[in-house]
Amino acid sequence: MFDTLSNRLGSVFDGLKRRGALKEADVSEAMREIRLALLDADVALPVVKSFIKEVKEKAVGEAVLKSVTPGQQVVKIVHDALVDMLGAESQGLNLLGEPPVAIMMVGLQGSGKTTSTAKIAKRLQEKERKKVLMASLDVARPAAQEQLAVLGEQVDVKTLPIVAGQQPVDIAKRAMQAGKLGGYDIVMLDTAGRLHIDEGLMDEVAAVKAVTNPQEILLVADSMTGQDAVTVADSFNQKMSLTGIVLTRIDGDARGGAALSMRKVANCPIKFLGTGEKMDEIEEFHADRLANRILGMGDVVSLVEKAQETIDEEEAEELAKKMQKGQFDLDDMAKQLKQMRKMGGMEGLMGMLPGVGKMKKQMAGAGIDDKMIVRQEAIISSMTKAERKNPKLIHAKRKQRIAAGSGTSVQEVNKILKQHQMMSKMMKKVSKLGEKGLMRSLGGMIPPNMMPPGGGFRR
């Protein structure tokens, strides 16, 4: 989402870093470019004005202009201002209170409310060890209640049984009563949406709020709707006193201004980011991490957290032992490709690594993307068990069979065999160096805190 903004800001900073010393005119020109970049990214005008004013006041100070690295100093000032604009302190859900605690989900139709409800419920149940009940109060949209029930089955979270003809306030009362009788910690209320804000919608959510007294009222906003999302957030906040925002579809190609504007305009913290359609593709919002991504500094902390969440401990330990012995077959390679997809694919991983953002165009031109991973998995899947264990068996005719079976070419089969051969050689070299050599040779690909002193992996 932030690629265009990130590229434009990167160009501005590159120009500043190349200068040995900065004059006030240089800073003013840079601020003009930053202002245009933010406006082009659909950031609200009042937010842009406030941001530029804050940055410029600090960037033209004597400490910056006469600094040894003035360009880097300006980058830091912009980074700090971005963090401040997004909300310096990350705020998780407030779950304190007499159970069951109610969490109310509000927003317009099509913003991803129902899906976000299921995602957050799954996260609370798995990470916070909470007993969660979901209830759909949407009686207007066809099959809305059935949709939440299906999602509940997918994520293994209980949903309130559907009673035909029951109205939202009565459903909310029944949900809270069921939550109390069933010993639930949290009841999540998925309210109805509209195509636009109207009095009927506001009266309905206000009535539900009155009977459930929710601890959290989360607005689900589609970040691809731009400035409209900011207007929606402001309207809901005035009527409902929102406690948080869930931004969905940040994996899209929208300009991202909503994410940067919403916190300031609505005066309400962003609590979650929806990063994809899958039920585990939601993450807690951290202003500093998002600012790092926008400025091309990567987000290694989130990368490590994602690895810890998705890596299978037993598989990782088994692979570590094989690597220490210098063994690495095509089955192991397939597992690594699958792991990469689970962690967000090539694009998702590259976006979290510092400095890689500038290489995206070159990588796309070279065909290095998520489709490449899928094709490589297909090639390995088209091999026999014996071929995966011993790639030396794969001669010309077998390569033709594998290419035909995977819908690829012999050249692509050769490429993956060569890639495996190189990785296998590296593993053999690493096995002679021990664990420290492993870390050096992989260039830190495996985070140190995931490998204990005794060897193997840990969560």
ROKOL-25959 format. One line per field, with one value per residue (C-alpha): x, y, z. Coordinates in nm, 2 decimals. Example, Ala and Ser with C-alpha at 12.3 -4.5 7.8 and 13.67 -1.06 7.14 Angstrom:
px (1.23;1.37) $
py (-0.45;-0.11) $
pz (0.78;0.71) $
// end
This chain:
px (0.00;0.27;0.51;0.45;0.48;0.79;0.96;0.89;1.01;1.32;1.41;1.38;1.60;1.86;1.90;1.95;2.20;2.42;2.47;2.76;2.58;2.23;2.10;1.76;1.66;1.75;1.53;1.24;1.27;1.26;0.96;0.78;0.85;0.73;0.42;0.34;0.41;0.17;-0.10;-0.06;-0.09;-0.44;-0.34;-0.58;-0.47;-0.49;-0.28;-0.02;0.00;0.05;0.31;0.52;0.51;0.64;0.91;1.03;1.07;1.30;1.48;1.60;1.74;2.11;2.18;2.06;2.21;2.55;2.53;2.79;2.51;2.23;2.05;2.02;1.91;1.62;1.52;1.50;1.29;1.05;1.04;0.96;0.69;0.54;0.53;0.37;0.11;0.02;0.01;0.34;0.22;0.05;-0.27;-0.40;-0.75;-0.88;-1.02;-1.05;-1.39;-1.65;-1.69;-1.83;-1.66;-1.84;-1.64;-1.86;-1.76;-1.91;-1.85;-2.00;-2.11;-1.83;-1.55;-1.46;-1.64;-1.75;-1.42;-1.23;-1.46;-1.36;-0.99;-0.98;-1.18;-0.94;-0.65;-0.80;-0.87;-0.53;-0.30;-0.48;-0.64;-0.98;-1.31;-1.49;-1.85;-1.94;-2.28;-2.40;-2.65;-2.68;-3.04;-3.04;-2.77;-2.87;-2.69;-2.48;-2.55;-2.48;-2.14;-2.03;-2.14;-1.93;-1.63;-1.68;-1.64;-1.33;-1.15;-1.31;-1.48;-1.84;-2.12;-2.46;-2.73;-2.95;-3.31;-3.51;-3.68;-3.50;-3.39;-3.04;-3.10;-3.27;-2.98;-2.73;-2.91;-2.93;-2.56;-2.46;-2.69;-2.55;-2.20;-2.27;-2.43;-2.17;-1.87;-1.73;-1.47;-1.55;-1.86;-1.79;-2.09;-2.08;-2.32;-2.50;-2.35;-2.49;-2.36;-2.33;-2.38;-2.75;-2.96;-3.10;-2.76;-2.64;-2.96;-2.93;-2.56;-2.63;-2.92;-2.69;-2.43;-2.68;-2.78;-2.43;-2.21;-1.91;-1.55;-1.43;-1.61;-1.39;-1.45;-1.36;-1.25;-1.15;-0.81;-0.87;-1.16;-0.92;-1.05;-1.40;-1.27;-1.15;-1.50;-1.66;-1.43;-1.50;-1.88;-1.88;-1.65;-1.88;-2.18;-2.02;-1.69;-1.48;-1.21;-1.01;-0.99;-0.93;-0.78;-0.85;-0.69;-0.36;-0.22;-0.40;-0.26;-0.44;-0.24;-0.25;-0.35;-0.64;-0.40;-0.19;-0.48;-0.73;-0.55;-0.52;-0.86;-1.07;-0.85;-0.88;-0.60;-0.55;-0.54;-0.53;-0.42;-0.59;-0.31;-0.49;-0.80;-0.68;-0.80;-0.45;-0.37;-0.42;-0.16;-0.15;-0.07;0.27;0.33;0.71;0.70;0.47;0.69;1.00;0.82;0.72;1.07;1.23;1.38;1.21;1.03;1.26;1.07;0.74;0.93;1.07;0.72;0.56;0.83;0.77;0.40;0.42;0.72;0.65;0.89;0.94;1.00;1.25;1.44;1.45;1.57;1.84;1.97;1.98;2.16;2.42;2.48;2.51;2.19;1.93;1.71;1.43;1.16;1.34;1.35;0.97;0.91;1.10;0.90;0.58;0.70;0.78;0.43;0.28;0.49;0.34;0.52;0.81;0.66;0.55;0.89;1.08;0.88;1.00;1.37;1.56;1.66;1.49;1.21;1.43;1.49;1.13;1.12;1.44;1.30;0.97;1.16;1.36;1.04;1.12;0.77;0.51;0.42;0.77;0.74;0.42;0.59;0.89;0.66;0.47;0.80;0.91;0.56;0.59;0.90;0.89;0.98;1.31;1.39;1.33;1.56;1.83;1.82;2.10;1.85;1.68;1.81;1.69;1.37;1.27;1.31;1.07;0.82;0.85;0.81;0.50;0.36;0.41;0.31;0.66;0.96;1.28;1.48;1.28;1.34;1.71;1.70;1.55;1.79;2.08;1.94;1.91;2.26;2.40;2.20;2.31;2.68;2.63;2.48;2.78;3.02;2.81;2.80;3.18;3.16;2.90;2.61;2.81;2.91;2.55;2.45;2.73;2.67;2.30;2.36;2.12;1.83;1.74;1.69;1.94;1.67;1.50;1.81;1.90;2.26;2.21;2.11;1.77;1.49;1.25;0.95) $
py (0.00;0.25;0.17;0.49;0.71;0.52;0.56;0.93;0.99;0.77;0.99;1.31;1.16;1.03;1.38;1.52;1.24;1.32;1.68;1.74;2.02;2.15;2.50;2.62;2.63;2.26;2.17;2.39;2.22;1.88;1.97;2.08;1.74;1.56;1.77;1.68;1.31;1.31;1.49;1.25;0.96;1.10;1.22;1.48;1.84;1.95;1.65;1.73;2.10;2.00;1.73;1.96;2.24;2.01;1.86;2.19;2.35;2.08;2.03;2.39;2.39;2.46;2.11;1.96;2.21;2.18;1.81;1.57;1.37;1.63;1.41;1.13;1.37;1.49;1.13;1.07;1.38;1.27;0.92;1.06;1.29;0.99;0.78;1.07;1.12;0.75;0.73;0.69;0.42;0.11;0.03;-0.33;-0.43;-0.34;-0.67;-0.57;-0.60;-0.84;-1.13;-1.15;-0.84;-0.70;-0.59;-0.41;-0.40;-0.11;0.02;0.06;-0.24;-0.40;-0.28;-0.63;-0.62;-0.98;-1.12;-0.89;-1.01;-1.37;-1.28;-1.09;-1.37;-1.63;-1.42;-1.37;-1.74;-1.86;-1.59;-1.46;-1.79;-1.63;-1.81;-1.62;-1.61;-1.43;-1.29;-1.14;-0.85;-0.79;-0.88;-0.65;-0.81;-1.15;-1.44;-1.21;-1.42;-1.74;-1.60;-1.54;-1.89;-2.04;-1.83;-1.94;-2.31;-2.22;-2.06;-2.29;-2.01;-2.05;-1.84;-1.75;-1.97;-1.78;-1.71;-1.60;-1.27;-1.15;-0.78;-0.65;-0.52;-0.85;-1.05;-0.84;-0.91;-1.28;-1.29;-1.13;-1.36;-1.67;-1.54;-1.51;-1.86;-2.02;-1.89;-1.69;-1.42;-1.21;-1.16;-1.01;-0.83;-0.79;-0.51;-0.43;-0.19;0.04;0.16;0.51;0.67;0.74;0.80;0.45;0.29;0.53;0.48;0.10;0.08;0.34;0.11;-0.19;0.00;0.10;-0.26;-0.42;-0.15;-0.27;-0.23;-0.18;-0.02;-0.09;0.08;-0.14;0.08;-0.01;0.17;0.16;0.41;0.70;1.01;0.87;0.63;0.93;1.10;0.77;0.74;1.10;1.05;0.72;0.87;1.16;0.94;0.63;0.74;0.48;0.31;0.18;0.14;-0.18;-0.09;-0.36;-0.43;-0.26;-0.53;-0.35;-0.10;0.21;0.52;0.47;0.82;0.69;0.50;0.82;1.05;0.85;0.86;1.24;1.33;1.09;1.12;0.74;0.48;0.22;-0.12;-0.37;-0.40;-0.65;-0.77;-1.02;-1.24;-1.54;-1.58;-1.53;-1.23;-0.96;-0.79;-0.55;-0.20;-0.05;0.31;0.28;-0.04;0.11;0.43;0.21;0.03;0.36;0.50;0.18;0.08;-0.26;-0.42;-0.70;-0.73;-0.81;-1.05;-1.24;-1.25;-1.38;-1.65;-1.75;-1.78;-1.98;-2.21;-2.56;-2.63;-3.00;-2.94;-2.66;-2.88;-3.17;-2.93;-2.79;-3.13;-3.22;-2.89;-2.96;-3.30;-3.12;-3.29;-3.09;-3.26;-3.13;-3.22;-2.98;-2.72;-2.76;-2.71;-2.39;-2.26;-2.35;-2.17;-1.86;-1.85;-1.89;-1.59;-1.37;-1.47;-1.31;-0.96;-0.97;-1.08;-0.84;-0.55;-0.62;-0.63;-0.30;-0.14;-0.41;-0.18;-0.01;-0.35;-0.44;-0.33;-0.52;-0.83;-0.81;-0.77;-1.08;-1.28;-1.31;-1.31;-1.52;-1.69;-1.82;-1.99;-2.16;-2.28;-2.41;-2.60;-2.75;-2.87;-3.04;-3.19;-3.34;-3.54;-3.89;-3.95;-4.11;-3.81;-3.56;-3.76;-3.80;-3.53;-3.71;-3.95;-3.67;-3.71;-3.55;-3.76;-3.73;-3.35;-3.35;-3.55;-3.32;-3.01;-3.15;-3.26;-2.92;-2.71;-2.55;-2.58;-2.79;-2.47;-2.40;-2.76;-2.71;-2.38;-2.53;-2.82;-2.58;-2.37;-2.68;-2.79;-2.45;-2.46;-2.82;-2.72;-2.42;-2.66;-2.89;-2.60;-2.47;-2.82;-2.80;-2.46;-2.55;-2.33;-2.00;-2.07;-2.14;-1.80;-1.63;-1.82;-1.75;-1.38;-1.38;-1.53;-1.74;-1.49;-1.56;-1.56;-1.86;-2.08;-2.17;-2.23;-2.60;-2.61;-2.64;-2.39;-2.25;-2.03) $
pz (0.00;0.09;-0.20;-0.39;-0.08;0.03;-0.30;-0.32;0.04;-0.04;-0.33;-0.12;0.15;-0.09;-0.22;0.13;0.23;-0.07;0.06;0.29;0.47;0.45;0.40;0.51;0.14;0.10;0.39;0.25;-0.09;0.08;0.29;-0.03;-0.19;0.13;0.14;-0.22;-0.16;0.14;-0.04;-0.34;-0.10;0.00;0.35;0.49;0.43;0.80;0.89;0.62;0.73;1.09;1.00;0.78;1.03;1.31;1.09;0.95;1.29;1.40;1.07;1.03;1.38;1.43;1.56;1.23;0.98;1.14;1.21;1.08;0.91;0.85;0.60;0.85;1.11;0.89;0.82;1.20;1.25;0.98;1.13;1.48;1.34;1.15;1.47;1.65;1.38;1.38;1.76;1.95;2.19;2.06;2.24;2.26;2.35;2.69;2.82;3.19;3.34;3.46;3.21;2.96;2.82;2.51;2.20;1.95;1.58;1.38;1.03;0.68;0.47;0.27;0.50;0.62;0.96;0.97;0.86;1.11;1.39;1.32;1.29;1.62;1.79;1.66;1.78;2.13;2.17;2.05;2.19;2.49;2.58;2.61;2.57;2.29;2.17;1.84;1.76;1.43;1.48;1.10;1.01;0.70;0.48;0.33;0.49;0.71;1.02;0.83;0.71;1.07;1.16;0.88;0.98;1.34;1.23;1.03;1.32;1.59;1.77;1.90;1.75;1.89;1.74;1.48;1.57;1.26;1.29;1.61;1.60;1.67;2.03;2.13;1.97;2.17;2.49;2.42;2.33;2.66;2.85;2.67;2.73;3.10;3.13;2.91;3.11;2.82;2.87;2.56;2.35;2.01;1.85;1.47;1.40;1.07;0.82;0.55;0.22;0.38;0.72;0.81;1.12;1.11;1.14;1.41;1.62;1.59;1.70;1.98;2.11;2.10;2.29;2.56;2.63;2.62;2.77;2.55;2.68;2.32;2.02;1.71;1.38;1.09;0.80;0.45;0.39;0.01;0.04;0.11;0.26;0.29;0.56;0.76;0.74;0.85;1.14;1.25;1.22;1.42;1.68;1.75;1.79;1.96;2.12;1.95;2.14;1.84;1.46;1.26;0.91;0.65;0.31;0.38;0.14;-0.15;-0.39;-0.24;-0.16;0.21;0.32;0.53;0.76;0.81;0.86;1.07;1.40;1.39;1.25;1.45;1.76;1.80;1.81;1.53;1.70;1.42;1.05;0.82;0.60;0.38;0.34;0.54;0.90;1.05;0.83;1.10;1.31;1.60;1.50;1.60;1.48;1.49;1.28;1.02;1.01;0.95;0.66;0.50;0.52;0.38;0.71;0.72;1.01;1.14;1.48;1.30;1.07;1.37;1.54;1.22;1.20;1.56;1.50;1.18;1.22;1.33;1.62;1.54;1.17;1.25;1.50;1.25;0.97;1.20;1.28;0.90;0.83;1.10;0.92;0.59;0.46;0.26;0.01;-0.21;0.04;0.28;0.01;-0.05;0.32;0.32;0.02;0.20;0.51;0.30;0.17;0.52;0.63;0.36;0.05;-0.12;-0.13;0.23;0.35;0.13;0.26;0.62;0.53;0.55;0.22;0.01;-0.10;-0.36;-0.52;-0.58;-0.94;-1.03;-0.85;-1.04;-1.36;-1.29;-1.21;-0.84;-0.69;-0.52;-0.85;-0.87;-0.53;-0.64;-0.96;-0.77;-0.53;-0.83;-0.98;-0.66;-0.62;-0.97;-0.87;-0.72;-0.36;-0.47;-0.69;-0.41;-0.19;-0.45;-0.73;-0.91;-1.04;-1.25;-1.61;-1.93;-1.98;-1.61;-1.64;-1.93;-1.73;-1.43;-1.65;-1.81;-1.48;-1.32;-1.62;-1.64;-1.86;-1.85;-1.80;-1.48;-1.36;-1.42;-1.24;-0.92;-0.93;-0.95;-0.67;-0.45;-0.54;-0.43;-0.10;-0.04;-0.08;0.15;0.41;0.39;0.45;0.73;0.90;0.94;1.11;1.37;1.49;1.49;1.13;1.05;1.17;0.98;0.66;0.65;0.71;1.00;0.80;1.10;1.39;1.68;1.94;1.77;1.83;2.18;2.30;2.29;1.92;1.75;1.75;2.00;1.99) $
// end
